[in-house]
Amino acid sequence: MFYDLSTVTLILLALAIFFAGFVDAIAGGGGLIQTPALLLSLPNENPVSVVGTSKTAAFFGTTTAAIKYRKSIKTDTKLLLAMVGPAFIGACCGALLASHISPQSFKSAIFFMMIAIFIYTLIKPDLGKHHVEKHSPRRLAQIGGVAAFVIGFYDGLIGPGTGTMLMIVLVAVMGFAFVGASAIAKVVNATTNLASIIVVGLKLGIFWKLALFLGAANLIGGYLGSHVAIKKGSGFIRYFYLIVTALLIMRLGYSLYLE
């Protein structure tokens, strides 16, 4: 149906992308699920185009989650604006550089970033239970702008784990509780996804039919995930998220170094 993928593979991909949207809407990290799944399903394609396809699918779920959060949770509009602009510029710069990285290096970078974020998530189980006033509004905007540019650059360059990295900065450095951090992270992440889609789409091309098909699954996952997060918070999904991420690390590591 799409790029010589079997019906079974498409169904499994749709399930993975749905779950990625669900997890990403709650705690970030959806790219750690869906990007490796697409890389494994399309091993002979340019990894940068595959990641661009992943971001296109993710854009639907991330935008849906961002809208739902914005309707339910009050966020600082000035802080959002201070982060969205730098995030967009950073993601464009990263995406422009990504096309000059070798496919093997690209996959290896994803693998090691997955490990690093997994370890950090594992050893910090209590972050983000309550909002803490750590900085003045002006200082928050400065920290947010710098962090958004750096993480946006990473998202354009590599991608997986961007939502989790945003969550870590918002919670550990800026003092937000997880639900409030999710509301901000989704808006910023949707912006970085859009920037990468534009750059990769113009330079290398994106598998649009597959991206739109998987985007529907991600949209549903993002909507349900944000609904659950708003109602219950994100603590309940932590262990499941860690298990799935660990399995994906092992699978991608096997494909890189043992096959």
Solvent accessible surface area in square Angstrom, and as a share of the most:
residue,aa,sasa,rsa
1,M,167,0.75
2,F,31,0.13
3,Y,88,0.33
4,D,151,0.78
5,L,18,0.09
6,S,62,0.40
7,T,88,0.51
8,V,101,0.58
9,T,38,0.22
10,L,5,0.03
11,I,97,0.49
12,L,109,0.54
13,L,5,0.02
14,A,21,0.16
15,L,107,0.53
16,A,25,0.19
17,I,0,0.00
18,F,66,0.27
19,F,40,0.17
20,A,0,0.00
21,G,3,0.03
22,F,37,0.15
23,V,0,0.00
24,D,17,0.09
25,A,1,0.01
26,I,1,0.00
27,A,22,0.17
28,G,1,0.01
29,G,1,0.01
30,G,2,0.02
31,G,21,0.20
32,L,0,0.00
33,I,6,0.03
34,Q,3,0.01
35,T,5,0.03
36,P,0,0.00
37,A,16,0.12
38,L,0,0.00
39,L,5,0.02
40,L,53,0.26
41,S,27,0.17
42,L,10,0.05
43,P,81,0.51
44,N,146,0.75
45,E,68,0.30
46,N,71,0.36
47,P,6,0.04
48,V,9,0.05
49,S,7,0.05
50,V,0,0.00
51,V,7,0.04
52,G,0,0.00
53,T,0,0.00
54,S,3,0.02
55,K,13,0.05
56,T,6,0.04
57,A,0,0.00
58,A,19,0.15
59,F,55,0.23
60,F,66,0.27
61,G,3,0.03
62,T,6,0.03
63,T,41,0.24
64,T,25,0.15
65,A,1,0.00
66,A,8,0.06
67,I,91,0.46
68,K,39,0.17
69,Y,0,0.00
70,R,102,0.37
71,K,167,0.71
72,S,63,0.41
73,I,32,0.16
74,K,200,0.85
75,T,20,0.12
76,D,70,0.36
77,T,73,0.42
78,K,167,0.71
79,L,7,0.03
80,L,10,0.05
81,L,123,0.61
82,A,31,0.24
83,M,1,0.00
84,V,38,0.22
85,G,33,0.32
86,P,38,0.24
87,A,0,0.00
88,F,68,0.28
89,I,100,0.51
90,G,0,0.00
91,A,0,0.00
92,C,28,0.17
93,C,54,0.33
94,G,0,0.00
95,A,2,0.01
96,L,89,0.44
97,L,80,0.40
98,A,1,0.01
99,S,35,0.23
100,H,145,0.65
101,I,53,0.27
102,S,57,0.37
103,P,75,0.47
104,Q,101,0.45
105,S,57,0.37
106,F,3,0.01
107,K,41,0.17
108,S,22,0.14
109,A,33,0.25
110,I,0,0.00
111,F,24,0.10
112,F,118,0.49
113,M,54,0.24
114,M,0,0.00
115,I,50,0.26
116,A,52,0.40
117,I,8,0.04
118,F,38,0.16
119,I,86,0.44
120,Y,69,0.26
121,T,25,0.14
122,L,86,0.43
123,I,105,0.53
124,K,90,0.38
125,P,71,0.45
126,D,92,0.47
127,L,49,0.24
128,G,12,0.12
129,K,136,0.58
130,H,143,0.64
131,H,89,0.40
132,V,78,0.45
133,E,140,0.63
134,K,99,0.42
135,H,58,0.26
136,S,61,0.40
137,P,106,0.66
138,R,188,0.68
139,R,126,0.46
140,L,25,0.13
141,A,31,0.24
142,Q,84,0.38
143,I,30,0.15
144,G,0,0.00
145,G,11,0.10
146,V,102,0.59
147,A,14,0.11
148,A,0,0.00
149,F,81,0.34
150,V,88,0.51
151,I,7,0.03
152,G,0,0.00
153,F,66,0.28
154,Y,20,0.08
155,D,3,0.02
156,G,5,0.05
157,L,27,0.14
158,I,16,0.08
159,G,7,0.06
160,P,1,0.01
161,G,2,0.02
162,T,5,0.03
163,G,3,0.03
164,T,8,0.05
165,M,41,0.18
166,L,1,0.01
167,M,4,0.02
168,I,41,0.21
169,V,29,0.16
170,L,0,0.00
171,V,8,0.05
172,A,26,0.20
173,V,70,0.40
174,M,2,0.01
175,G,2,0.02
176,F,26,0.11
177,A,23,0.18
178,F,58,0.24
179,V,44,0.26
180,G,18,0.17
181,A,0,0.00
182,S,1,0.01
183,A,0,0.00
184,I,2,0.01
185,A,0,0.00
186,K,1,0.00
187,V,30,0.17
188,V,1,0.00
189,N,9,0.05
190,A,12,0.09
191,T,20,0.12
192,T,0,0.00
193,N,7,0.03
194,L,73,0.36
195,A,0,0.00
196,S,0,0.00
197,I,19,0.10
198,I,74,0.38
199,V,15,0.09
200,V,7,0.04
201,G,22,0.22
202,L,151,0.75
203,K,97,0.41
204,L,76,0.38
205,G,27,0.26
206,I,11,0.06
207,F,33,0.14
208,W,119,0.42
209,K,142,0.60
210,L,0,0.00
211,A,0,0.00
212,L,100,0.50
213,F,80,0.33
214,L,0,0.00
215,G,0,0.00
216,A,58,0.45
217,A,15,0.12
218,N,4,0.02
219,L,71,0.36
220,I,93,0.47
221,G,0,0.00
222,G,0,0.00
223,Y,105,0.40
224,L,74,0.37
225,G,0,0.00
226,S,0,0.00
227,H,74,0.33
228,V,34,0.20
229,A,1,0.01
230,I,50,0.25
231,K,142,0.60
232,K,161,0.68
233,G,16,0.15
234,S,14,0.09
235,G,57,0.55
236,F,108,0.45
237,I,5,0.03
238,R,37,0.14
239,Y,152,0.58
240,F,108,0.45
241,Y,7,0.03
242,L,10,0.05
243,I,99,0.50
244,V,27,0.16
245,T,0,0.00
246,A,29,0.22
247,L,102,0.51
248,L,28,0.14
249,I,20,0.10
250,M,120,0.54
251,R,101,0.37
252,L,2,0.01
253,G,9,0.08
254,Y,104,0.40
255,S,32,0.21
256,L,23,0.11
257,Y,112,0.42
258,L,131,0.65
259,E,137,0.61
